[in-house]
């Protein structure tokens, strides 16, 4: 089964392959009365059924509260919550709030493990399925193997809210996680969340974004987030939206396909896109000419080994307005069918922005007078800006070389001050 076929298989394959029933209850035996004193907790011992019919909200909520209970010093952690394979009906938001304690210390690992477990949302009022908010310093939270299946009437699938003073969530890890069919975003991360990773996770068919990550409106800063091998597909808005000036997010080997708008929207920049693929995004556009790029980028960014392919409405791998520096290395873009005119990049800049493109294929469109420095493309060994004031003006030692408006080659020892400055050396 290839990547596209796996994406098309949808939710049914996951539900059909998920066992439920009495055998799951035997995985862990823990009494709710002693849950606060044990390191392993099972939702089954709080009355959860996982049969896909019974409302398991209260049992899941009680198990979560026991898992995140702090000790007398306010320390969090050391507990593992097991959600055995099954389908757990959720009728209202599952909420965890980590409270500040004056003696709060760095935490031990707290884990929610749900391989084969599906939270089936039955929420109708637009509220989120699972919310974790922190009013304290929380570290080493791991959510492993959980699926959230929405019906389109809830809000976000998973929300992490740390947008408050002196509250932090770091060394957080989301692994083998799925959020699909939600009425809002599959994942929302807002505020002081940093030094965290997301591995091998799927965000599909959500009405909002696959994932939304941003600084908080109250001043929380999101940074140093890395995503590995994740898929963002079929979402109504963007695959990933970086909002409220968030930019320190890196994507490694991720795939973005058939989203309504961009695969990645990063209006304040993006630290790194490495070996990522963008296919047939902008499905909400009327046609190819009203479509757009796989990546929307402003300010700065680095793309290494990224690819783009479209047969519908995705016009470029990248559309960018650069005010700092853009670097693209070994990227390719192509198209077929209605998108046979798809190209590599559409670039624009103010006077301070620069773009360096190395070993890329697919063609670059420049808006206005902006010129990128290109090396090793299919049409030229090297190409520099030809205008006297180009940000990618060619320099040989202390000499500047450019072409004036009359088509004459000019050279000057130092920086040119006008189009006619320097000495004419050819035409």
C-alpha atoms as one frame of an Amber mdcrd trajectory, in Angstrom:
protein
   0.000   0.000   0.000   1.579   3.305  -1.068   1.254   6.624   0.704  -1.710
   7.800  -1.349  -3.598   4.505  -0.957  -3.039   4.545   2.791  -4.406   8.079
   2.958  -7.450   7.073   0.916  -8.160   4.090   3.180  -9.465   6.505   5.785
 -10.856   5.970   9.243 -12.637   2.703   8.663  -9.434   0.696   8.407  -8.282
   1.881  11.805 -11.592   1.161  13.525 -12.004  -2.237  11.954  -8.569  -3.312
  13.108  -9.157  -2.216  16.712 -10.198  -4.929  19.205 -12.378  -4.218  22.210
 -13.965  -6.139  25.054 -13.047  -7.999  28.208  -9.573  -9.047  27.062  -8.459
  -5.412  27.018  -9.371  -5.056  30.692  -6.783  -7.653  31.648  -3.869  -5.537
  30.409  -3.636  -3.531  33.616  -5.264  -3.931  37.035  -5.336  -0.804  39.171
  -7.846   0.294  41.795  -9.103   3.896  41.447  -8.720   4.272  45.201  -4.991
   3.567  44.966  -4.377   5.209  41.598  -2.657   8.204  43.170  -0.069   5.877
  44.710   0.677   3.734  41.681   2.657   4.444  38.527   0.423   2.562  36.055
  -3.266   3.348  35.666  -5.886   1.858  33.344  -9.050   3.609  32.204 -10.848
   0.246  32.516 -10.553   0.394  36.283 -12.463   3.670  36.233 -15.387   2.060
  34.433 -14.492   2.646  30.765 -15.842   0.069  28.309 -14.285   0.892  24.940
 -17.213  -0.777  23.178 -17.981   2.133  20.809 -21.499   2.585  22.228 -21.323
   3.407  25.940 -20.508   6.944  27.063 -16.988   6.662  28.491 -16.503  10.387
  29.182 -16.694  10.239  32.980 -14.363   7.240  33.219 -11.777   8.831  30.921
 -11.945  12.127  32.796 -11.431  10.427  36.164  -8.487   8.434  34.840  -6.861
  11.572  33.400  -7.217  13.448  36.684  -5.616  10.547  38.550  -2.772  10.435
  36.038  -1.962  14.124  36.330  -2.360  14.368  40.078   0.536  16.140  41.775
   2.175  15.240  45.078   2.262  17.434  48.185   5.149  19.459  46.716   3.341
  20.094  43.446   5.514  17.702  41.454   3.857  16.104  38.446   4.696  12.839
  36.814   5.848   9.292  37.022   2.464   7.865  35.966   1.481   5.892  32.895
  -2.161   5.927  31.779  -3.102   2.909  29.670  -6.080   3.248  27.343  -6.460
  -0.316  26.006  -7.517  -1.000  22.399 -11.140  -0.044  21.855 -13.474   2.744
  20.793 -14.337   5.163  23.610 -17.332   7.463  23.154 -16.716  11.039  24.357
 -19.730  13.342  24.831 -17.974  16.377  26.331 -14.486  17.818  26.592 -11.841
  15.820  28.441  -9.920  18.502  30.321  -6.715  18.498  32.357  -5.449  21.658
  34.067  -1.982  21.569  35.620  -1.968  23.965  38.558   0.936  26.016  39.833
   2.468  25.087  43.194   4.905  27.355  45.041   7.351  24.455  45.439   6.829
  23.075  41.942   9.917  21.212  40.663  10.918  19.702  37.293   8.608  16.796
  36.545   9.063  13.136  35.709   7.599  11.606  32.563   3.812  11.412  32.427
   2.473   9.189  29.640  -0.888   8.612  27.987  -0.555   5.399  25.979  -3.375
   4.388  23.679  -2.133   2.157  20.874  -5.327   0.854  19.283  -7.490   3.239
  21.336  -9.874   5.632  19.568 -11.668   8.527  21.228 -14.937   8.723  19.291
 -16.245  12.263  19.585 -19.973  12.672  20.083 -19.578  16.366  20.932 -22.125
  18.636  19.237 -21.431  22.116  20.665 -18.077  22.931  19.065 -16.012  22.310
  22.198 -12.673  20.493  21.987 -12.215  16.760  22.489  -9.061  16.699  24.655
  -7.624  19.793  26.349  -4.430  20.024  28.382  -3.642  23.413  29.887  -0.734
  24.309  32.120  -0.529  26.935  34.841   2.774  25.457  36.034   6.077  24.120
  34.712   5.440  20.753  33.069   8.032  18.524  31.399   8.248  15.090  29.788
   4.594  14.708  28.818   4.215  11.899  26.259   1.018  11.091  24.331   1.644
   7.834  22.530  -0.523   5.981  20.019  -3.888   7.698  20.555  -6.498   8.366
  17.851  -9.118  11.110  18.062 -11.972  10.606  15.616 -14.272  13.591  15.144
 -17.701  13.924  13.577 -17.303  17.510  12.423 -19.344  19.158  15.199 -16.636
  19.435  17.861 -13.812  21.951  17.995 -10.167  20.879  18.004  -9.087  17.285
  18.462  -6.196  17.972  20.869  -5.534  21.392  22.394  -2.398  22.308  24.342
  -2.857  25.699  26.005   0.070  27.271  27.882  -0.597  30.939  27.231  -0.011
  32.450  30.669   2.823  34.007  32.634   5.326  31.600  34.223   3.600  28.546
  32.803   5.592  26.246  30.516   5.334  22.934  28.703   8.582  21.562  27.313
  10.214  18.262  26.420   6.710  17.352  25.253   6.335  14.462  22.782   3.419
  13.406  20.600   4.008  10.033  18.927   1.940   7.773  16.645  -1.018  10.121
  17.109  -4.007  10.563  14.791  -6.551  13.407  14.732  -9.075  13.224  11.945
 -12.566  14.397  11.070 -12.616  17.148  13.708 -14.723  20.274  13.283 -11.807
  22.552  14.181  -8.071  21.891  13.999  -6.679  18.412  14.495  -4.036  19.828
  16.866  -3.769  23.264  18.476  -0.576  24.284  20.322  -0.552  27.792  21.783
   1.762  29.611  24.172   4.910  28.644  26.080   5.545  25.269  24.429   9.115
  24.552  23.388  11.850  21.942  22.898   9.225  19.408  21.860   8.722  16.794
  19.121   5.911  15.219  17.107   6.635  11.841  15.472   4.853   9.710  12.877
   1.455  11.340  13.365  -1.499  11.870  11.031  -3.739  14.953  10.832  -6.429
  14.318   8.236  -9.812  15.518   7.049 -10.267  18.131   9.763 -12.468  21.113
   8.912  -9.861  23.566  10.172  -6.103  23.098   9.934  -4.358  19.797  10.379
  -2.284  21.557  13.048  -2.182  25.121  14.287   0.837  26.358  16.269   1.397
  29.827  17.566   2.479  32.343  20.135  -0.349  33.112  22.529  -2.410  36.308
  22.566  -1.255  36.814  26.171   2.443  36.612  25.335   3.266  32.906  25.420
   6.111  31.924  23.049   6.114  28.713  21.008   9.569  27.653  19.773  11.969
  24.785  19.016   9.232  22.428  17.801  10.287  19.555  15.488   7.978  17.293
  13.465   9.191  14.005  11.952   7.441  11.839   9.360   3.975  13.328   9.845
   1.141  13.521   7.287  -1.233  16.464   6.889  -3.901  15.693   4.326  -7.411
  16.624   3.262  -7.830  19.370   5.856 -10.288  22.157   5.080  -7.807  24.969
   5.667  -4.026  24.435   5.821  -2.013  21.347   6.567  -0.126  23.402   9.175
  -0.683  27.055  10.104   1.966  28.945  12.074   0.153  31.891  13.642   0.782
  34.965  15.806   4.401  35.342  14.632   5.465  31.786  15.496   8.290  30.653
  13.204  10.705  28.377  15.107   9.193  25.110  13.846  11.026  22.503  11.747
   9.517  19.772   9.560  11.508  16.663   8.622  10.191  14.126   6.106   6.589
  15.298   6.416   3.961  15.094   3.688   1.264  17.650   2.851  -1.441  16.734
   0.370  -4.898  17.753  -0.781  -5.428  20.428   1.846  -7.940  23.172   1.103
  -5.321  25.914   1.205  -1.563  25.701   1.810   0.369  22.676   2.946   2.273
  25.028   5.284   1.312  28.639   5.956   4.131  30.526   7.711   3.557  34.301
   7.492   6.395  35.010   9.956   8.883  32.499   8.541   9.847  28.879   9.137
  13.106  27.548  10.552  13.369  24.460   8.317  11.510  22.281   5.830  13.641
  19.215   5.119  12.764  16.375   2.718   9.074  17.266   2.789   6.567  16.619
   0.012   3.697  18.813  -1.188   1.052  17.347  -3.454  -2.177  18.792  -4.847
  -2.855  21.377  -2.165  -5.358  24.236  -2.705  -8.223  21.881  -3.345 -10.645
  24.698  -2.405  -9.498  26.845  -5.353 -11.665  26.999  -8.457  -8.876  26.083
 -10.877  -5.104  26.108 -11.381  -4.976  29.828 -12.145  -6.691  30.689  -8.853
  -4.596  28.172  -6.901  -1.366  28.816  -5.020   1.847  27.232  -3.720   2.356
  24.296  -1.391   4.191  26.582   1.059   3.368  30.177   1.890   6.368  31.836
   3.499   7.252  35.350   4.579  10.322  36.920   6.210  12.765  33.960   6.051
  13.059  30.212   5.600  15.166  27.221   4.606  14.012  24.379   2.348  16.246
  21.350   1.730  15.339  18.441  -0.529  11.628  19.314  -0.680   9.432  18.243
  -3.587   6.150  19.402  -5.076   3.843  17.740  -7.578   0.394  18.727  -8.752
  -2.179  17.714 -11.321  -4.837  20.111 -10.062  -4.426  23.548  -8.444  -1.042
  23.739  -6.690   1.003  26.213  -8.733   4.443  26.235  -7.032   6.348  24.536
  -4.268   6.905  27.924  -2.602   5.449  31.412  -2.656   7.466  33.809  -0.513
   7.890  37.462   0.371  11.400  37.649   1.809  12.614  40.398   4.135  15.557
  38.450   5.550  17.066  35.344   3.891  15.676  32.413   1.942  17.760  29.323
   1.136  16.589  26.466  -1.088  18.833  23.445  -1.725  18.023  20.413  -3.878
  14.307  21.132  -4.198  12.168  20.148  -7.180   8.715  20.960  -8.506   6.647
  19.715 -11.424   3.090  19.283 -12.580   0.846  17.497 -15.012  -2.711  17.638
 -16.231  -4.354  20.927 -15.286  -1.185  21.841 -13.370   1.368  21.220 -16.115
   2.588  24.799 -15.650   3.553  24.246 -11.998   6.955  25.679 -11.058   9.412
  25.777  -8.190   8.986  29.190  -6.584   7.297  32.569  -6.841   9.446  35.133
  -5.028   9.140  38.730  -3.957  11.177  40.846  -1.539  11.818  44.239  -0.061
  15.269  45.780  -0.477  16.740  43.729   2.383  15.655  40.222   1.424  17.962
  37.726  -0.318  17.349  34.310  -1.846  19.975  31.669  -2.635  18.813  28.687
  -4.694  21.223  25.769  -5.168  20.720  22.641  -7.272  16.961  23.085  -7.624
  14.712  22.238 -10.549  11.399  23.657 -11.644  11.722  27.333 -12.562  11.575
  30.525 -10.499   9.135  33.399 -11.015  10.213  36.782  -9.640   7.809  39.591
  -8.820   9.015  43.140  -9.422  12.759  43.677  -9.513  13.679  40.954  -7.021
  16.378  38.540  -8.211  17.580  35.366  -6.559  21.105  33.985  -6.779  20.810
  30.580  -8.509  23.434  27.859  -8.830  23.292  24.580 -10.722  19.818  24.787
 -12.250  18.912  23.243 -15.590  19.545  26.408 -17.637  22.643  28.040 -16.180
  25.623  27.094 -14.048  25.177  30.250 -11.998  22.856  33.236 -12.207  23.172
  36.463 -10.199  21.102  39.591  -9.941  21.763  41.856 -12.920  20.568  45.204
 -11.519  22.988  47.568  -9.779  20.928  47.492  -6.570  20.091  43.790  -6.619
  20.385  41.941  -3.293  22.109  39.124  -5.216  24.528  41.346  -7.140  27.644
  39.500  -8.345  30.954  40.317  -6.636  34.483  39.298  -7.644  36.708  40.264
  -4.775  36.057  43.959  -4.188  34.486  44.432  -7.634  30.737  44.639  -8.330
  29.413  43.555 -11.735  25.977  44.385 -13.169  24.043  45.145 -16.345  22.669
  48.668 -16.748  19.286  49.518 -18.217  20.841  49.880 -21.666  22.092  46.308
 -21.566  25.751  47.197 -20.995  27.968  45.220 -18.619  29.520  47.428 -15.925
  32.109  46.906 -13.206  33.177  48.963 -10.203  35.666  48.583  -7.373  33.231
  48.896  -4.462  29.459  49.156  -4.330  27.655  50.958  -7.183  25.712  54.093
  -6.319  23.598  54.228  -9.469  22.795  52.299 -12.625  25.393  54.250 -14.640
  28.120  54.083 -12.018  31.376  52.219 -12.650  33.054  51.354 -15.949  31.457
  49.877 -19.048  33.236  46.678 -20.065  30.910  45.149 -22.635  27.461  45.064
 -24.169
